[in-house]
């Protein structure tokens, strides 16, 4: 006779299999009634024998956990965004770039791009551990309790899965389920949901997981990330994921050329309308994972993948007015206020007009009927004017000459597209914008302080620049709108903790024009401290790798400003990190300064990423292509023959990983 534990384990295994057949394979092998009877039987056995509790039991999918605050979790492997293409020419240009960087035949995996909420799932020893939203790509929200309720997410894997890995995908809401949810809402007099994508995304942040369990969400997976996975290609990874129990769309196809990619796109541009989910394009990936590794990443996206977006939906509507916004750098952006119109599932009321040149080019006037589309089906964009409907008496648009906020006369530098307000320290939107940038997640990441609170602090006269944050007291902020004692404590504590943020992020946080994350890292690595950077001339700055004249002049102008010098002195006094710490400098040298090094092939004693990091930590530049400027190549096994030929033709040395490590002692 079987023991209770054996009964419980047998029921769990049977229910997992039925669940997989129904939600992943769409092939029910048992009636809903029979499934419910077996689930109830398992629930009773587990309730009577709590010693056999298993967090990944099929009974745990019903939800019930309440999450008031979703914890922010760092991704072990960054979630990059994809570059977009909109034409055959874009894809052909992408292929040309790839062929310059890798050797041998390139195959592509084509997959449909589903429009949902991006998610990263972590599995260890075949068991579901956690689910984290994309967030900013570096960190996201832990939504494990909610994702556990989605029936197509396996809680326990089967087959030859690796001991630990992440798998990325999209949480989607099928049209059928979305329509049913809306019918129910209309019946009880509630507003219907706007579109499946936003509803899926919003579902992940519901506090009660039992409510999430009621929603017919699905999880479609497409990318496995981890070390030593034993997988050689993207297409193989999709097949493996299916075998382990994940719901992987069958539409994916392995092709041999961009012409075949275009054939896939053409087919699905028509046939996607018959799919049960929202799709907005096709994702094309270099299939070979070694080639992917060799291609690497830009600051934002993988070089080995491209998203092709289907043509955006277009509508026409009336332009009611044009307003002008002031950004943190003083840049003026004209914005069109439109007669509200439905477009790709959302109501569009505003669209950017970018700059004076764009207004002149479109000859756009208040009162015009304009054509609007969503660029990439996300950002509303005005394409042109319906001149057949233009009223006779409307006047051409006169671009403003003075700042709409502070009245200062605008300037426009030669070669610049935008007008700027030069009142750097006296224009309120610039002041607020700079402080909002300073506290943002990728910069100082000040917990408990948001953009609206920054605006309140400035408007109440409590702060005038970001160094003033460090003098704020709990007593000063408690009277602010929506501020209680606990939130005031969190704000002050968050400001205090920001003093530990490393120098490269502080440099980015300062909001120097043209200094984004990547440039800030390069300058921090080169100069090591704000004092060294501040004393650099424009000529010195231009000598730093990838720093052009425009960036150099902007950095120099920032540091010679007396106002900025005072702010930096105050930040230094308050203990903000304005130089690299001993820990950051450890293991970093200038041994490879001025050297451009290409890394190619597969290595034995060190991973490719570790090798690249060593080059950068020691002052060198990692280059993806061979040229006369290449200092030498660090080559492993399977280095491409054409790279080898090119190196020999240019007389460039090829060394192995051990010779390279010897150079660094």
N, C-alpha and C positions, 0 to 999 in steps of 0.2 A: 504493500500500500504506500502511495507517495506521501511525503511529508508536506506540511503546509507551505514551507518555503518552495518546494518543487512545484506545487500547484500554482503559487503566485508567479514564479518565474515562467512557467509554461503559458499561463494566461497572458502575461506581459508580451512574451514572444509572439503569440498568436495574434494579439491585438495590433502589435507593431506591423506585422505582415499585412493584415487586413487594411490598416491605415495607409501603408505604402501603396498597396494595390489600388486603393480608392483615390487618394489625393495626389499621388505622383504618377501612377500609370493610367489613371482614369479608367480603371477596370475593376469594378466592385466584385468581390468573390463571396460576399455575405450580405444579407439584408441589413438595413439600418436598425431594425428591431432586434435582430440577433446580436449585432455589434453592441447595442445598448445594454442588453441582458448580460453579456460577458463583461462589459465594463463595470456594471453595477456589482457583479459577483466579485470582481477584482477589488473594487472600492471597499466592499464589506470585509474581505480577507485582510486588506492592508490596514483598515481601521481597527480590526481585532488583534492585529499583530504588528504594532508600530516598530518593532525591532527590525522588520524587513523593509523599512522605508527606503525608497529610491527616488531621488529628485528627478530622474529621467523616465519615470514610469508613465505609461499612457494616461493614467488618472490625473497626472499633474498638468495636463493641457487645458483643463476647464477654467483655469485662472482663479482669481480671488486675492492675489497679492496686491497690496496698495502701495504705490510709489509716489511720495509727495514731491521729492526732489530727485531728478535723474542725475546720477553721479557722472561727472566728466571723466572719461578714461582715455589715456593716450593709446593710439594705434601702434602696435609693435612694428607693423609695416605700413608706411604712409599710403593713404588712399588718394591717388592722383586723379585729376580731372583729365578729360580727353580733349585734344585739339579737334576742331570742327572743320568739315569741308562741305561745300555746297554744289560742287560741279565736278565733271569728268577731269577738267584741267587740274583742279586741286589735288585729286587722287594721283594723277600722273606725275605732278611735281613732287608729291610725297614719295612715290616709288623711286624717282630719280635720286632723291636725297638718301634713301635707304641703300640703293645699289652702290652709292659712293662709299658707304660706311661698312658694308658687309660683303663677304665673298660668297660665291656659290649661288645656286638656284634659290629663289625666295618663294615660298608658298604662303598663302594667306588663309586664315580662318575668318569666315564671314558669319556674323551673328546679328540677330535683330536687336535693336536698341529699345528696350522696354521703358516706358515712362512711369516710374514709381519712386519709391524712397530707397536710396542706396543703403546697404547694410553690410556689416562684416561679422561673420559668425566664426567663433573659435571652437575647435574640437581637440580634446586630449584623450588618447587611448580609446578613440571611437565614441566618446561621450560629449554631448553638447555642453559647453562651458559658459559662453556669454555671447551676447549680441550687442554691437555698438553701431550707432548711426555714423554717417560719413563726417558730420560736423564740418570742420575746416580742412579736413584731410589729415591733419596731425593728431587731432583728438575729437571724440564725439561723445554722445550720451549713451550710457549703459541702459538698454531697453530689454534686457534678458527676459524678465518676467512676462512682458507683453509678447515677445517673439515666440516664446515657448508655447503660446496658445495657437500658433499657426500650424495647421495639421501637415502641411507639406514640408515643414522643417523637421528633419529626423533628429530625435533625441539620442538615438543610439545607432551607430553605423554598422554596416555589414561588409564582409570582404577584406581585401588586403590594404586597408587604409594606413597612412603613415601615423606615427605616434602623436604628432602635434602639427596642426596647420590652421590657417585661416582660409575661409572661402567667402568670396564677395558675390553679391547679387542685388536683386531689386525686389522690394516688397511691393506687390501690385494688388489692385482691386479689380477683378474681372468685371466687364460691363454688366453682365447678368446680375451679379451680386450688388453692384452699385445702383442699378435701376430698381432692384427690389428694396434696398435700403431707402431710396428716395420715395418710392410708393408708400412705404410705411410712415415716413416723416410727413408727407402731404396729408395722409389719412388722419394724422393726429394734429394737423394744423401747424406743423413746424416748417421752417424754410428748407427747401431741398439743398443737398450738398452741391457745390459748384462743379467739381470734376473728380474722376477717380484718383488722379495722382495726388492732389492735395488731401483728399479724404484718407488715402493710404498713409501718407506722411503724418497727418494729424492723429491717426489711430495709434501710431507708435508712442505718442506722448500722452495717451490717456492714463489717468492715475490708477484706475481700477482695471486690472488685467482681465477680470471676468467680463467687462464690457468689450474688451478687445476680442475675447474668445467668441463673442456673438457675431463678429464681422467676418465675412467670407474672404479674408486676405489670403494671398498665396505668395510663396517666395521662390523666385526663379534665379538659379545660381549660374555663374559664368566664369569665375576666376579663382584659381587656387594659389595661395601664397604660403611659402614656408621654406625651410632648409632641408636638403637631402630627401626630396619627395619621390625620387625615382621616376620622374615624368620628363619626357623629352620634348613634348610639343603641346601647344594650346589645344589642338583637336583631341589629342590623347587625354588631356586633363578633363575635358568635357565628358568623354566616354567613361573615365575612371569615376568621376563624380556621380554619374548615373548609376554605376555599379555599386557605389557605396550607399546609395539610397536618396540622393538629392534629386530635386525636380529641375532638370536641365532641358530647356527647349530643344525640340528636335530639328528646328529650322536651320541650325548651324551647318555650314558647308565648307569643306576644304577645297581651295582652288589654286591654280598655278600661275595666274596672271591678273593684272588689273582689268583686262578685258573681261575675264570671267567674273571678277568682282562687280563690274558694271552690269553684267548680265543678272547677277544675284539681286542687285539694287533695283534694276528695272522690273524684275519679277515681283519683288515684295512691295514696290511703290504702289502697285495695283492690288495685289492679293492681301496686303496687310489689313484691309478693311473687313476681311472675313475672320480676323483673329479675335479671340475672346478678350484680349487686353489692349491697352493703349500702346502704340509704338510711334516713335518719332524719327526713326532712322535706322541705319545699319552701322555696326562697329566692325572695322576691318583690323585684324591683328596679324603681324608677322607670326607664322606658325611655330617655327623652330625656337625653343626657349634659349638656346645658346646664342642665336642671332639676336634675340630680344635683349639678352644681357649685354651683348656687344654694342647694341644701339643705345642702350641706357635711357636717360631722362633729361629733359630740360628742367628749368626751375619749377614748372607747373605740370608738365605732361610727359608720358612715355613717348619716345620717338618711334616706337614700334607699333603704335596703334593710332587709328584715325576714326573719328565718328563722321559718317556721311549723314547729313540731315535732309529729310524729305522736304519738299517745297512747303513753305509756311502758308497757313491760311491767311487770306486777305479780306478786308472789309473796307467800306468807306463810311466816313462820319464827318461832322462839322467841327472846324477849329473855332473854339469859342474865345480863346485869349492866349497870349504868350506872356509867361512870367520869367524872371531871370533869377537864378540861384547862385549863391556865392559859396564856393568850396573852400576847404581848409588852406589851399595854396593861394587863394584869391582868384582862382579861375572862375569865369562867369559861364554858366550853362543855361541857354534858353530852353524853356520847357513848354510844350504845347498842352493846353487844357482842352480836352476834347469832349464832345457830346458823348456820354457813356455808351459803349457798344460792346456786344458779346464777341469775343475772339478766342478761339482755341480753348473754350471752356472757362474763361474768366472775363470779368467786366473790365474793359480798358477805359481809363479816364484821362491818362497823361502819357506823353511820349517825349523823349529828348529830341531837341533839334540841333544839338551838338555845338554849333558855333555860327558866327555871322555869315561865313562862306556858304554853309549849308542852306541857310535861309535864303540867301541871294540866288544860289543855284536852283533851288526848288521854286523860287519866286512865291513863297508861301505867305498868305495874308489872312488876317483874322476875318472870319466869315466864309472862308473857302471850304469846299467839300474836299476832304483829303483821303488818300488811300493809305490804310494802315495794315501792317503785318507784324507778327512776332518774330523778330530775328532769332533763329534757332528755337522758335516757338516758346521763348521765354520773355525777351525784352521787346516791348512795343516799339515799332519803328515806322516813321512816316516815309512812304516811298515817293509820293508825288501829289499833284493837285488835279482834280477833275475840272479842267478849264471850261467845259461845257456848262457847268453849273455855277460859274463865278458871277456874283452880283456885279452890275456895271459900276456901282459907286464905291467899291472898296479900294482903299489906298495901299500902296506898297508898304511893307514893314520897314520902319526906321529902327535900326539897332540902337540900343541905349548907349549914352556917352558917359554916364556917371553911375557909380555903384548904387544899386537899389537899397542897400542897407545903411551905408555911411555917407553917401553923397560924394565920395572922392572921384575925381575924374579917372576914367579907365585908361589903361595903356595896352598897347599891342605891339610886342617886339617883332622885328623883322623875321620872317620865316615861321612865326608862331600862328597856329590856327585860332587860338582863343584870346579873348580880351581878359585882362587881369585888373583887380583892384590892388593898387600898391600900398594901401593902408594896412600893412602887415600887423602892427600892434594895436590898431584902434578899431578894426572892423570886426564886429561881434561874431558873425558866422565863421570867420577865419580863426578867431580865438577858440571858439567852442569846437570847431572841427579839428584843430590841432590837438586839443586836450582829448577829444574822443578817439583820435588816432593813437595817442600816447597810451591810453588805457586799454586798447583793443587786444584781442586774444593773441594775435601773432606778435604783438609788441610787449607791453608790460603786463598784460593779462590780469588786470586788477579785479579781483573777485568782489562782488557786492556793489560795483560801480558801473552803471550803464550810461548810455548816451543821453537819455532824458535827464538823469540826475546831474550830469555834467552841465547841461544847459541851465538847469535850476541853480546850480552853484555859481555859475557865471552871472546869470541874471540877478541873483540876490547879492552880488558883489562880494562873495566869499572867496572867489579865486579869479585871477586874471591871466595866469599861465600855468603850465603843468607843474612847475616847482612849488606853487602855492598849495598843491594837494597835500604835501608833507607837513604842513602846519595846521591842517584841519583838526578840529577836536570833535568828539562825540556830541558835546553840548551844542556846537554850531550846526550840526547836520540834522539832529532830531526834529527841529521845528519844520523841516522841509516836507513838502507834500508826499504822502504815502511812505513816510519814514518812521519806523518804530524803533524802540531802544535796541532790539536785537539786530535789525538791519543796519542801524547806525554803527554798532560795534563791529559787524562784519565788514562794513565799508572801511573803517579806520584800520582794522586788522589787515584787510586786503592791500591797502596802501603801504602799510609797514612791510608786508611780505614782498612787495614789488622791489624792495631794495636788494633782493637776492637774484633778480633777473640778470643773466649774463650780458656782458658789454655789447656783443653783436646785436642783441635784440633791443638794448637801450638805444643804440645808434639808429636803428630803424625807427624806434618810437619817437625820436626827436622830430621826425616829420620834415627832414631836409628834402627839398624838391628834387625829384629824379632818383632819390636813394630808396629803392625798394629793398626787400629782404636779401636778395642775392648780392646787390651792390654793398649793402651794409656788412654782410659777412666778409666780402673781399677786403673792404677797407679796415674792418676790425682785425682781420688776420695780418694784414700788412703793417698797420701802424700800432697795434696792441693797446693804445690808450687814446682818449679823447684829446689829451694835451699834445701828443705827437701829431695827431690828425689836424688839429687846429693850427699848428705851426707850419703845415705843408703848403707850399705855393701851388698855384694851378699847374705849373710845369711839373712839379714833383708828383702831383696827383695823376696827371695824364700818363706818367711812366708806369703806374700800377696797371696790371693786366685787366683789360676790358673796361677801363675807365676813360671815357671820351672827354672832349673839351667841354661839352654842355654840362656833364655831371661835375667835372672839376671846378668850373666857374661857379656852379650852384653851391657846392660844398664850401668853397673858399668864401663866397659872399655870406653864407650862414655864420661862419666862425669869426668874421671880422666885425659883425654887428655887435655893438656895445650891449644892446638889450639881450641878445643871445648869450654873450659872455657872462652877464649877471645871472641869467637863468642857470647856466651850466655851473657857475660857482656855487649857487644855492643847492643844486642837485648833489654836487660833490660834498657840500657841508652836511646834507641830510643822509649821506651814506649810500647813494645810488651808485651802481657799478659802472664807473666810467673808464675802466681799464680791464684787461683780461686778468682773470684770477690765476694764482699759482697752479691750480689744478688744470685750468684750460691751457696754460702755456707748457705744461708737462708733456714731454714727447714731441713738442713742436720745435722745428729748427728752420733755418733758411738755407740748408744744404742744397736744395734743388731750385733755389730762386732763379727765375729767368729761364728755366727749362720747360719745354713743352714735350710731354711724354704720352705716347700712345700705348694703350693696354690691349692686347689681343690674345685670344685663345683660352684654354682651360688650365687652371693652376692646381698644383698638388698641395702645397703647404699653407696656402692662404687663399681666401676667396677674392674674387675680382673687386668687390666693394671695399674690402679691407685694404687691398692694394691701392685703389684710387684714393682712399682716405689717407694712407701713408704719404702718397705723393703730395696731396694738398696740405697735410699737416707739416710737411717739410719744405713748404714754399713753392712747390712745382705746380704746373698746370696740366690737368688731364685733357688731352685732345682726342677727339673721336676719329679724326682723319689724318692721313699722312701727307705732309707737304715739306717744302724745303726748310720750313721753320721748325720741323720736328727734331728734337734733340736726340732721342733714341726710342726704340720700341721695347717694351717688356712683353715677351712672347711666351705663351704656354703651349700645350698640345693643341692641335687642330687650328693653328693660325692659317688664315686663308692664303692660298697661293698668290693671288693678285696683290695682296698687301705686301707679301714677301718680295715679289718682283719689283713693286714700286719702291720699296725701301732700298733694295739693291741698286736700282737705277739711279736713285738720289744719293747713294752712298751713306745711308743712315744705318747706324749700328743697331743690331738686334741682340738683346741680352735676355737671359732667363730670370725667373723670379729670385733664385738664390744669389745671382750676381747683383741684382738690384738691391736685395736686402743687405748684401755685403757693403754696398755703397753707403747705406745708412748705418753701418756698424751694428 
